[in-house]
Amino acid sequence: MLNAAGGVVLDLKGRPIPLNYQFDTVADIRKAMDQRRKFVAASSEVLAREVLGAIDL
């Protein structure tokens, strides 16, 4: 939904995280949900990069 609304999700190195997993089964969804990733989600790329610059990695 965030991407559809114009927002972005970046990993902590500033790379976009694709959100189009193309799930085929419920098992695929469960597997993806078990993964833990650190990220920044924001309404714009500019804001996401500001947040990345402000956090202490």
C-alpha positions, 0 to 999 in steps of 0.5 A: 500500500505504501508504494501505491500511495507514493511512499518508499521503503529503503534498507539501512544502506539506502537501497529500495526494498522491492515489495512485489513478492509474487507469492504463489502459496500461503507457505510462500507468504509465511516464509516471507513473514518469518524474515526480519529486516531493518528498514525505513518506510516514509511518504517520500524518498527525500524523507526516508533518506533524511531519516537514514541520515539522522539515525545512528547505525 
